Amino acid sequence: MPSRYDEVYRRSLADPQGYWAEAAEALDWDKRWDKVLDDSRPPFYRWFAGGKLNTCYNCLDRHVMNGDGDRVALIYDSPVTNTIKHFTYAELTREVAKLAGAIKAQGIDPGDRVLIYMPMVPEAAMAMLACARIGAIHSVVFGGFAPRELASRIDDAKPKLVLSASCGIEVHRVIAYKPLLDEGIATSTYKPAHCIVLQRPQAKAEMVPGRDLDWQETVAKAPPADCVSVAATDPLYILYTSGTTGNPKGIVRDNGGHAVALNWTMKYFYGMEPGQTFMAGSDVGWVVGHSYIVYGPLMYGLTSVLFEGKPVGTPDAGVYWRLVQDHKINAIFTAPTAFRAIRRDDPDGKLIQKYDRASLHTLFLAGERCDPPTIAWAEEKLKIPVIDHWWQTESGWVMAGNCVGLGRLPVKHGSVTKPVPGWDLHVLGTDGHDVKAGEIGAIAMKLPLAPGSSPTLWNADQRYIDAYLKEFPGYYATADAGYIDEDGYVFVMTRTDDVINVAGHRLSTGAMEEVVAAHEDVAECAVIGIADELKGQVPLGFIVLKAGTNTPQETVSKEVLALVRERIGAVASLKAALVVQRLPKTRSGKILRGTMRSIADGQDYKMPATIDDPVILDEITGHLKDAGLAKAVAK
C-alpha cells in the first residue's frame, strides 16, 4: 500500500497532543486525562496527566469483556524442557488475578515495589501483569544476574517482596537461582520481607523459614484480586540498566504513556492485526521482553510467544523456523546477533527450507547495529521484508524504523529508515547544532520526548538530567552516533564513544564493521579503537568465521585488511584483523566493545554483570597477547 508515513510523521510533530489523544482512545480509561501533555515542570514532561487506567486490565480483562476470552494470549515454548503450553486470554486473566491476590496478601499496596528474578517461564509474564493489576511497581532483574547486581537493585528499589524461581535453564546446564538470590539479599542493606519461589523440577530451592513462600501453595490459597485504577503518571515498572561503573540507573516507565505508545506500535509500526501471532526472541529481563513479549502484544490482542531457548543450540539453528511452523507466527522480532549466529551455523539456509514458513510475513531486527550483509542474507533466504529498527531501554519503544503499518518505505541497507512518529530526531555537532546531511554526529531527540519514554530515573531526577539532558540543552542525548542522508534516512553507526579519532580523522567503527562483515567468510565481527602513540587511536578488528569455511585464517585476515583500506581509505587501515572463535557479549546479545578496548589498552575494567560467558574475555586477552597488542590488564 502507498505509505502514509510523511503525512502521519508531520502531524505527530505539529500537533503531538492531538495526535496522541487520538491514539489513547483505543484503550480503556477509568478517568480521562486533564492534560494530554503536562509541560509545567520542564524537563520533566508527563503524558495524560490526571488520567486513570490499569495496564493489566487493558492487556487482559478488556479482551475477555469484548468476547475474545477464548483467543490464545500466550504460547510458552521451551525446547530446553520439552514443554509447550497455551493460555487463552480468559485463562491468563484467571492465573494473573490469583497471583495478584497472593502478592496482595503479602501486604503489597499500590506504589510498593516487587522485584522479579525469573527465568523464561509463563509465571514471569504473569508476575509482571499481576503487579500491574494491583498497582505495584515491578522491577525485573535478568535471571542469573550476580548477587552484587541483585543487591544494588534491591537497595535502590527497596522491594517489599521478591518473586523468583528455583532455577533457570541454559542450553546444556541448569543454573540455580536461589543461592544467588540468597547471597544478594544477604549482601543488600535493605531486606525484602518475603520471597515467593517457584519450584521447578530441574532443581529444588532451599527455603528460608519465615521469609520464603512456596509459589504454588501461596497462590492456591489466595483470593483473586481485581484491577486497581492508577494514575497514568504512576510508575508501572523500574528497569535497571547496567553500567560498568557506579550504580545502575533505574529507568522509570509510567502507565499511561506506555500503554498508548505500545498499543500504537503493534498496529502502525509492526503492522500486526488482533488475533495474529508475534514472537520477540528476547528475555523478560530486558526492555524488549517488557515491551514486546508481555505488554505490547497483549495490549493489542495478539498471541505472544514466550520462548525459553536460544536461536542456536536448542537444538540447532533451525529452531526459529520450527517455532514459526508450529505456532503460525506472523512476525518475529529478534537481535541481529541472533541472526548472525543462525547465519554462522547455517550459512546456506538449509535448515530454513525444512519448515513451513508461510505464516511469517516480516522479520524485525533491533538491539544493536545490524550490518547490511546480515540483512541481505535474511532477505535472500526468507523472501520476506527484513526491518531494521532502533530504540533504547530509555525510550521503551522504537525511535527510528520503517513503519510497516503505515506502508513500508523503500529499504536502504545500513539505515534504520526514518524517525518514527512522535520522535523529533536530530544529528548534532559538538556545538549543539544540526550537522549537514551525511555528516556524522551525536543523535539526539528534541524535548518533550514521545509518550512511553522514561520521564526520569527512580529517585534520581538530577542524575536523569546529568546523564541525558545536560550535554545538549533541550535535547535527550541518546549516546549513539550516526548521520541523516539527503533523503532523510537515519544511519545509526555506533555509540558516541566508539567514534574514534585516527590522526585527526573522526571515523565510525560501525562503518568499518560493515566492510568487514561483507567478506564472504565472515560470520560476525567487531571493530574497536585502541590507543596508539602516533595516531591517537587505530582501529582493530575481531572476526568470527562462518561454519565450514575452508579459507585459511591468515588469508581471511589479509583480505579483510585490504577491503577496509580499499573501501574506506588508508586512514582507516586496521591495525590487525584477529580471527577469534567467539565475541564477548551481554546476555541480550550486545558485543562488549568497551571491555575489549580496555583490555587492549591495559586499562582497569570491571567484569560486566551482563556478560554471557566471562571465559571469553580470557580468550580475547590471549588473542591480543599473541598478536602483541594487549598491555598489562588489572581486573
C-alpha positions in Angstrom: 0.0 0.0 0.0 1.1 3.6 -0.5 3.0 4.9 2.5 1.2 7.4 4.8 4.4 7.9 6.8 5.2 11.5 5.7 1.7 12.8 6.5 1.5 11.0 9.9 5.0 12.0 10.9 4.4 15.7 10.1 1.2 15.7 12.1 2.8 13.9 15.1 5.3 16.8 15.4 3.0 19.6 14.5 0.1 18.5 16.8 1.5 16.0 19.3 -1.2 16.5 21.8 -4.0 15.9 19.3 -2.2 13.0 17.7 -1.6 11.1 20.9 -5.0 11.9 22.3 -6.5 10.1 19.3 -4.2 7.1 19.8 -5.2 7.0 23.5 -8.9 6.4 22.5 -8.0 2.8 21.6 -7.6 2.0 25.3 -10.0 1.7 28.2 -9.6 4.5 30.7 -11.2 4.7 34.1 -10.9 8.5 34.0 -9.9 10.7 31.1 -6.9 12.8 31.3 -7.0 16.5 32.3 -4.0 17.4 30.1 -2.5 15.3 27.2 0.9 16.7 27.9 1.8 18.3 31.2 4.7 20.7 30.5 4.5 22.7 33.7 7.8 21.3 35.0 10.3 21.0 32.2 12.4 19.0 31.5 10.1 16.5 33.4 7.2 16.2 31.0 4.3 13.9 31.8 1.7 12.4 29.4 -2.0 12.1 30.1 -1.8 13.9 33.5 -5.0 13.4 35.5 -6.0 10.2 33.6 -6.5 6.9 35.4 -6.4 3.3 34.0 -5.0 -0.1 34.7 -2.4 -1.6 32.4 -3.3 -5.2 33.3 -6.9 -4.6 32.5 -6.0 -3.3 29.1 -3.8 -6.3 28.5 -6.2 -9.0 29.7 -9.6 -8.3 31.1 -10.9 -6.0 28.3 -10.2 -8.6 25.7 -12.3 -11.1 27.8 -15.0 -8.5 28.2 -15.0 -7.9 24.5 -15.7 -11.5 23.7 -12.1 -12.7 22.9 -11.5 -14.8 26.0 -11.0 -17.9 24.0 -8.3 -16.4 21.9 -4.8 -17.7 22.7 -2.9 -14.9 24.6 0.4 -16.7 25.4 2.2 -19.7 24.0 5.1 -21.0 26.1 7.6 -23.0 24.1 10.6 -24.5 25.9 12.8 -26.8 23.9 15.1 -27.0 27.0 12.4 -28.7 29.0 10.4 -30.1 26.0 7.3 -28.2 27.1 4.6 -26.3 25.2 1.7 -24.6 26.9 -1.1 -22.4 25.6 -3.0 -19.8 27.7 -6.2 -18.2 26.4 -7.0 -14.6 27.4 -9.6 -15.9 29.9 -7.1 -18.5 31.4 -4.3 -16.0 31.6 -6.6 -13.4 33.3 -7.6 -16.0 35.9 -4.0 -17.0 36.6 -2.8 -13.4 36.9 -5.7 -12.5 39.2 -4.9 -15.3 41.5 -1.2 -14.4 41.6 -2.1 -10.8 42.2 -4.1 -11.9 45.2 -1.1 -13.8 46.5 1.1 -10.7 46.1 -1.5 -8.5 47.8 -1.7 -10.9 50.7 1.9 -10.2 51.5 1.0 -6.6 52.3 1.8 -5.1 48.9 -0.1 -1.9 48.2 -0.2 0.4 45.1 3.2 2.0 44.7 5.1 -0.7 46.6 8.0 -2.3 44.7 8.2 -6.0 43.8 11.5 -7.5 42.4 11.1 -10.2 39.8 14.1 -12.6 39.3 12.7 -15.2 37.0 13.6 -17.5 34.0 11.7 -17.5 30.8 8.6 -19.3 32.1 4.9 -18.2 31.9 4.9 -17.2 35.5 7.4 -14.5 34.8 4.9 -12.7 32.5 2.2 -13.4 35.0 4.3 -11.8 37.7 4.6 -8.6 35.8 0.9 -8.4 34.9 -0.1 -9.3 38.5 2.0 -6.4 39.9 0.4 -4.1 37.3 -3.0 -5.4 38.3 -2.8 -4.2 41.9 -0.7 -1.0 41.1 2.6 -2.4 42.5 5.7 -1.3 40.7 7.7 -4.2 39.4 11.4 -4.4 38.7 12.6 -7.3 36.7 16.2 -8.4 37.1 17.5 -10.8 34.4 17.5 -14.3 35.8 21.0 -15.5 36.8 22.4 -12.0 37.5 25.2 -12.0 40.0 24.4 -11.4 43.7 26.1 -8.0 43.8 23.9 -6.8 40.9 20.8 -8.0 42.7 21.9 -6.3 45.9 22.4 -2.9 44.2 18.9 -3.2 42.7 17.3 -4.2 46.0 19.0 -1.3 47.8 17.8 1.2 45.2 14.2 -0.1 44.6 13.6 -1.3 48.1 11.2 -4.1 47.2 8.9 -5.5 49.9 8.6 -8.8 48.0 10.7 -10.8 45.6 9.2 -13.3 43.1 11.7 -15.9 41.9 12.2 -19.5 40.8 14.5 -22.3 41.9 16.4 -22.3 38.6 16.9 -21.2 35.0 18.0 -23.4 32.2 20.7 -22.6 29.6 21.4 -24.7 26.6 23.3 -27.5 28.4 23.1 -26.5 32.1 20.8 -25.7 35.0 21.5 -22.5 36.9 20.3 -22.5 40.5 18.8 -19.1 41.2 18.1 -19.4 44.9 21.7 -19.3 46.1 22.3 -16.2 44.0 19.2 -14.6 45.4 20.0 -15.5 49.0 23.5 -14.1 48.6 22.1 -10.9 47.0 19.7 -10.4 49.9 22.4 -11.1 52.5 24.7 -8.5 50.8 22.0 -5.8 50.5 21.4 -3.2 53.1 17.6 -3.3 52.6 15.9 -6.6 53.3 12.7 -7.7 51.5 10.1 -9.2 53.8 9.2 -12.2 51.7 10.2 -14.2 48.7 7.7 -16.3 46.7 9.6 -19.0 45.0 8.5 -21.2 42.0 10.0 -24.7 42.4 11.0 -26.1 39.1 11.5 -29.8 38.7 15.1 -29.3 37.4 16.3 -28.0 40.7 14.8 -27.7 44.2 15.4 -24.5 46.1 16.3 -24.5 49.8 13.7 -22.2 51.5 14.5 -19.7 54.3 11.9 -20.3 57.1 9.7 -17.3 57.8 10.8 -15.4 54.7 10.4 -17.8 51.7 7.0 -19.0 50.5 6.2 -21.7 48.0 4.7 -20.3 44.8 2.0 -23.0 44.2 0.9 -23.2 47.8 0.7 -19.4 48.2 -1.2 -18.8 45.0 -3.6 -21.7 45.6 -5.0 -20.2 48.9 -5.2 -16.6 47.7 -8.4 -15.0 46.5 -8.2 -13.4 43.0 -7.5 -9.7 43.0 -9.4 -7.1 41.0 -7.7 -4.4 38.9 -6.7 -1.2 40.8 -7.1 2.1 39.0 -3.8 4.1 39.0 -2.8 7.5 37.7 -1.5 7.5 34.1 1.7 9.2 35.5 2.2 6.5 38.2 5.2 4.2 37.6 4.4 0.8 36.1 7.9 -0.5 36.4 11.6 0.2 37.1 14.1 -1.4 34.8 17.8 -1.0 35.6 20.4 -0.5 33.0 23.8 -1.9 33.9 26.9 0.4 33.6 30.4 -0.8 34.0 30.9 1.6 36.9 28.7 3.1 39.6 25.2 2.2 40.5 22.8 1.0 37.8 20.3 3.6 36.5 16.6 2.8 37.3 14.6 3.6 34.1 11.1 4.5 35.1 8.1 3.7 32.9 4.7 5.2 33.6 1.3 3.5 33.0 -0.5 5.9 30.6 2.0 6.9 28.0 3.5 3.4 28.0 0.1 1.8 27.2 -0.7 4.3 24.5 2.6 4.0 22.8 2.9 0.3 22.8 -0.6 -0.3 21.6 0.1 2.2 18.7 3.3 0.4 17.7 1.7 -3.0 17.3 -0.5 -1.7 14.5 1.4 1.2 12.9 5.0 0.1 13.3 4.9 -3.7 13.4 1.9 -3.9 11.1 0.0 -6.5 13.2 -3.7 -7.2 13.4 -5.5 -8.5 16.5 -5.5 -12.3 16.6 -2.2 -12.6 14.8 0.9 -14.2 16.5 4.0 -12.2 17.4 7.3 -13.5 18.8 10.0 -11.4 20.4 13.2 -13.5 20.8 14.3 -11.8 23.9 14.1 -12.2 27.7 11.7 -10.6 30.2 14.7 -9.2 31.9 15.4 -6.8 29.0 13.2 -3.9 27.8 12.3 -5.9 24.6 10.8 -8.6 26.8 8.8 -6.0 28.7 7.5 -4.2 25.7 7.1 -6.9 23.1 6.8 -10.3 24.9 4.4 -9.0 27.5 2.8 -5.6 27.3 2.6 -4.6 23.6 1.2 -7.8 22.1 -1.3 -8.4 24.9 -2.4 -4.8 24.9 -3.3 -5.1 21.2 -4.9 -8.5 21.4 -2.2 -10.6 19.8 -0.9 -14.1 20.6 2.6 -13.7 22.1 5.2 -16.5 22.0 7.4 -16.8 25.1 10.4 -18.8 24.1 12.7 -20.5 26.6 15.7 -21.3 24.4 18.3 -19.9 22.1 18.4 -19.2 18.4 21.1 -21.8 18.0 21.8 -24.9 20.1 18.2 -25.7 21.2 18.7 -27.9 19.3 20.1 -26.2 16.2 19.9 -23.0 14.1 16.5 -24.0 12.7 14.6 -23.6 16.0 13.0 -20.2 14.9 11.6 -21.8 11.8 10.2 -24.7 13.8 8.5 -22.1 16.1 7.1 -20.4 13.0 5.7 -23.7 11.6 4.3 -24.9 14.9 2.7 -21.7 16.1 1.9 -20.0 12.8 4.0 -16.9 13.8 3.3 -13.9 11.7 6.2 -11.7 12.7 9.5 -12.2 14.6 11.5 -9.6 16.5 15.0 -10.5 17.5 18.5 -9.2 17.8 21.0 -9.0 14.8 23.3 -11.2 17.0 20.8 -14.0 16.8 20.7 -13.8 13.0 24.5 -13.7 12.8 24.6 -16.9 14.9 22.0 -18.5 12.7 23.9 -17.5 9.5 27.2 -18.7 11.0 25.7 -22.2 11.8 23.5 -22.4 8.7 25.2 -20.3 6.0 23.3 -21.9 3.1 19.9 -21.7 4.8 19.3 -25.4 4.6 17.5 -25.6 7.9 15.3 -22.7 6.8 13.9 -24.9 4.0 12.9 -27.7 6.3 10.0 -25.9 7.8 6.7 -24.3 6.6 7.1 -20.6 7.0 4.0 -19.5 5.0 2.6 -17.5 8.0 5.7 -15.4 8.5 5.3 -12.0 6.8 8.0 -9.8 8.5 11.3 -10.1 10.4 12.3 -7.2 12.7 15.8 -6.7 14.0 16.9 -4.4 16.7 19.2 -4.2 19.8 22.4 -3.2 18.1 23.6 -2.1 14.7 22.7 -4.6 12.0 25.3 -5.0 9.3 23.9 -4.9 5.7 25.3 -8.4 4.8 23.2 -10.0 7.6 20.1 -8.2 6.4 20.8 -9.2 2.8 21.3 -12.8 3.8 18.0 -12.8 5.8 16.1 -11.2 2.8 17.6 -13.7 0.4 16.8 -16.8 2.5 13.4 -15.8 3.9 12.0 -13.9 0.9 10.2 -11.5 3.3 10.8 -7.9 4.4 13.5 -7.5 7.0 13.1 -4.4 9.0 16.0 -2.9 11.0 14.9 -0.5 13.7 16.5 1.4 16.6 15.4 2.2 20.1 16.7 2.0 23.7 15.7 0.9 27.2 15.1 4.6 27.9 12.7 5.1 25.0 10.7 1.9 25.7 9.8 1.6 22.0 11.1 2.3 18.5 12.5 5.7 17.8 13.5 5.2 14.1 12.5 2.5 11.7 10.3 1.5 8.7 6.6 1.7 9.8 5.1 -1.4 8.2 1.6 -0.4 9.4 1.8 3.0 7.6 3.1 1.4 4.4 6.7 0.4 4.1 9.2 2.9 2.6 12.0 1.7 0.3 14.8 0.0 2.3 18.4 1.2 2.4 20.7 -1.4 3.8 22.6 0.1 6.8 19.8 2.5 7.6 17.0 2.1 10.1 14.9 4.2 7.7 13.3 7.3 9.3 12.2 8.7 12.6 9.0 7.1 13.9 6.0 9.5 14.5 6.4 11.2 17.9 10.2 11.4 17.8 11.9 14.6 16.7 15.3 13.3 15.7 18.4 15.4 15.1 22.1 14.8 14.5 24.1 17.4 16.4 27.7 18.5 16.3 29.8 19.3 19.4 28.4 22.8 19.3 24.8 21.5 19.7 23.7 22.5 16.2 22.5 20.2 13.4 25.2 19.0 11.2 24.9 18.8 7.4 23.3 15.8 5.6 25.8 12.9 5.5 28.0 14.2 8.4 28.4 12.0 11.5 27.3 13.5 14.8 25.5 12.7 18.0 21.9 11.5 17.6 19.6 13.4 19.9 15.8 13.8 20.4 14.2 17.2 20.9 12.2 17.5 24.1 9.5 16.7 25.0 10.0 13.0 24.3 7.2 10.9 23.0 4.8 9.1 25.4 6.2 5.9 26.8 9.7 7.2 27.2 11.3 7.3 30.6 10.2 10.5 32.3 13.0 10.3 34.9 15.2 7.9 36.8 14.0 6.2 40.0 14.5 8.7 42.9 17.2 10.4 40.8 15.9 13.4 38.9 19.3 15.2 38.9 21.1 12.1 37.7 18.5 11.9 34.8 19.4 15.4 33.8 23.1 14.8 34.1 23.0 11.5 32.2 20.7 12.5 29.3 19.9 16.2 29.1 23.0 18.2 30.1 25.1 17.6 27.0 22.6 19.2 24.6 20.1 21.5 26.4 16.6 21.0 25.1 17.5 17.5 23.8 17.8 13.9 25.0 21.3 12.7 24.1 21.0 9.0 23.0 24.8 8.3 23.2 24.5 6.9 19.7 26.3 8.5 16.7 25.3 8.5 13.1 24.0 10.6 10.3 21.0 11.5 8.2 21.4 11.3 4.4 19.9 13.6 1.8 16.7 11.5 1.7 16.1 11.8 5.4 17.2 8.3 6.1 18.8 7.7 9.5 22.1 5.7 9.8 22.9 4.7 13.4 26.5 3.8 13.2 27.9 3.4 16.7 27.9 4.5 20.2 29.4 8.0 20.6 32.3 6.6 22.5 33.0 4.3 19.5 33.7 7.2 17.1 37.4 7.1 17.0 40.0 9.7 16.2 42.7 8.5 13.9 45.3 11.1 13.3 42.7 13.8 13.5 40.1 12.0 11.4 36.8 11.1 13.1 35.9 7.6 11.9 32.9 5.3 12.7 33.8 1.8 13.8 30.3 0.8 12.6 31.2 1.8 9.1 34.3 -0.4 9.3 32.3 -3.3 10.6 30.1 -3.0 7.6 33.0 -3.6 5.3 34.5 -6.4 7.4 31.1 -8.2 7.6 30.8 -8.0 3.8 33.6 -10.6 3.4 32.1 -13.9 2.3 33.8 -15.9 5.1 33.0 -13.6 8.0 30.0 -14.6 10.2 30.3 -11.7 12.6 32.8 -9.1 13.6 33.7 -6.2 15.9 36.0 -3.2 15.3 37.3 -1.2 18.3 39.6 1.8 18.5 42.8 1.1 20.6 45.4 3.6 21.8 48.3 4.5 19.5 51.2 6.8 20.5 51.5 8.2 17.0 47.9 8.4 15.7 46.0 8.7 19.0 43.8 5.7 18.1 43.9 3.0 15.5 41.1 0.5 14.6 41.5 -3.2 15.4 39.2 -5.9 14.0 38.0 -9.2 15.5 36.3 -11.7 13.2 34.4 -14.9 13.6 34.4 -17.2 10.6 31.4 -18.9 9.2 31.0 -22.6 10.0 32.5 -24.8 7.4 34.7 -22.2 5.6 37.8 -23.6 4.0 39.7 -20.4 3.6 42.8 -20.2 5.8 42.5 -17.7 8.7 45.6 -15.8 7.5 44.0 -15.3 4.1 40.8 -14.0 5.5 42.6 -11.6 7.8 44.7 -10.2 4.9 41.6 -9.9 2.6 39.7 -8.0 5.4 42.6 -5.6 5.9 42.6 -4.9 2.1 38.8 -4.5 2.0 38.8 -1.8 4.7 41.7 0.0 3.1 40.1 -0.1 -0.3 36.5 0.9 0.7 37.2 3.4 3.5 40.7 4.6 2.8 44.2 4.3 4.1 43.5 6.4 7.2 41.1 3.6 8.3 43.6 0.8 7.9 43.1 -1.8 10.6 46.0 -2.5 12.9 45.1 -6.2 12.6 42.1 -8.5 11.9 42.2 -11.2 14.6 40.3 -14.4 14.0 38.5 -15.5 17.2 36.1 -18.3 18.0 33.5 -16.0 19.5 33.0 -12.5 20.7 32.2 -11.4 24.2 28.6 -10.4 24.6 26.0 -9.5 27.1 23.1 -12.0 27.5 21.0 -9.7 25.4 23.5 -10.1 22.5 25.4 -6.8 22.6 29.1 -7.1 21.9 31.3 -5.8 24.8 33.4 -3.5 22.6 34.3 -1.2 25.6 35.6 -4.0 27.7 37.7 -5.3 24.7 39.1 -1.8 24.3 40.0 -1.7 28.0 41.9 -5.0 27.7 43.8 -3.8 24.6 44.7 -0.5 26.2 45.7 -2.0 29.5 43.0 -0.2 31.5 41.3 -1.4 34.6 37.9 -2.9 33.9 35.0 -4.3 35.8 33.6 -7.7 34.8 30.3 -6.7 33.2 27.4 -8.2 35.2 25.5 -9.0 31.9 28.3 -10.9 30.2 27.2 -14.2 28.7 30.4 -16.1 29.4 33.3 -14.5 31.3 35.8 -17.1 29.9 35.5 -15.3 26.5 37.4 -12.3 27.9 40.3 -14.5 28.8 40.3 -15.9 25.2 40.2 -12.3 23.8 43.1 -11.4 26.1 45.1 -14.4 24.8 44.5 -13.4 21.2 45.6 -9.8 21.9 48.8 -11.0 23.7 49.6 -13.5 20.9 49.4 -10.5 18.5 51.5 -8.3 20.8 48.6 -5.9 21.3 47.5 -6.5 24.9 49.0 -4.4 27.6 49.0 -5.4 31.3 45.5 -5.8 32.5 44.2 -5.3 36.0 40.8 -6.8 36.7 
